[in-house]
Amino acid sequence: MSDKFTEREKSFEKKFARDEELQFKIAARRNKYLGQWVSQKFGYNLEKEKEYIQSVIKADFQEAGDEDVFRKIKEDLKDQNVSDQDIRKKMDELNAKAKSDFI
């Protein structure tokens, strides 16, 4: 009987690990798309766009959740007349796009 519980527990642990990995991949892809979106607004060339995308991805490691990425994008777009609401809407839109890439 305890073997079944142990197997079940291991199964849940594996599922949790897979789900966490998937969420990480989705967030990273969303951040890539955000970096591309902002890069287009600034008219960056391909090299500058790659650098900017990396800076957005790195910003996501500052704290748990999406606020660190939001603050970076908001700061970078402060002179572009893009509202907080527009940024959050774009983040949600690109998150859904990133999810569809994996699911």
C-alpha positions in Angstrom: 0.0 0.0 0.0 2.8 2.4 0.8 4.4 1.7 -2.5 1.3 3.0 -4.3 1.5 6.2 -2.2 5.2 6.6 -3.0 4.6 6.1 -6.7 1.7 8.6 -6.6 3.8 11.1 -4.7 6.6 10.7 -7.2 4.1 11.1 -10.1 2.8 14.4 -8.6 6.4 15.6 -8.1 7.2 14.9 -11.7 4.1 16.7 -12.9 4.9 19.7 -10.7 8.4 19.9 -12.1 7.1 19.6 -15.7 4.5 22.3 -15.0 7.1 24.6 -13.5 9.4 24.1 -16.5 6.6 24.8 -18.9 5.7 28.0 -17.0 9.4 29.1 -17.2 9.5 28.5 -20.9 6.3 30.3 -21.5 7.5 33.4 -19.5 10.9 33.4 -21.4 9.1 33.2 -24.7 6.7 36.0 -23.7 9.7 38.1 -22.7 11.3 37.5 -26.0 8.1 38.7 -27.7 8.0 41.7 -25.5 11.6 42.5 -26.4 10.7 42.3 -30.1 7.7 44.5 -29.6 9.7 47.2 -27.8 12.6 46.9 -30.3 10.1 47.5 -33.2 8.9 50.7 -31.4 12.5 51.9 -31.3 13.4 50.7 -34.7 16.3 48.7 -33.5 18.5 46.7 -35.9 18.7 42.9 -35.5 21.8 43.1 -33.3 20.4 45.8 -31.0 17.1 43.8 -30.9 18.9 40.7 -29.7 20.6 42.7 -27.0 17.4 44.2 -25.9 15.6 40.9 -25.8 18.3 39.5 -23.5 17.9 42.5 -21.2 14.1 41.9 -20.9 14.7 38.2 -20.2 17.4 39.1 -17.5 15.0 41.6 -15.9 12.6 38.7 -15.2 15.1 37.2 -12.8 15.1 40.2 -10.4 12.0 38.9 -8.5 9.2 36.5 -8.7 6.2 37.4 -10.9 5.9 39.8 -13.8 6.4 43.2 -12.1 10.1 43.3 -12.7 9.5 42.9 -16.5 6.6 45.4 -16.4 8.8 48.0 -14.6 11.6 47.6 -17.2 9.3 47.9 -20.2 7.5 50.9 -18.6 10.8 52.6 -17.9 12.1 52.0 -21.4 8.8 53.2 -23.0 8.3 56.2 -20.8 8.9 58.6 -23.7 6.8 56.6 -26.2 3.3 57.5 -24.8 2.5 53.9 -24.0 0.2 53.6 -21.0 0.6 51.1 -18.2 -2.7 49.5 -19.4 -1.3 49.1 -22.9 1.8 47.4 -21.5 -0.2 45.0 -19.4 -2.5 44.3 -22.2 0.4 43.5 -24.5 2.0 41.3 -21.8 -1.2 39.3 -21.5 -1.5 39.1 -25.3 2.0 37.9 -25.7 1.7 35.5 -22.8 -1.2 33.9 -24.5 0.8 33.7 -27.8 3.7 32.1 -25.9 1.4 29.5 -24.3 0.0 28.6 -27.7 3.6 28.0 -28.9 4.0 25.2 -26.3 0.5 23.8 -25.8 
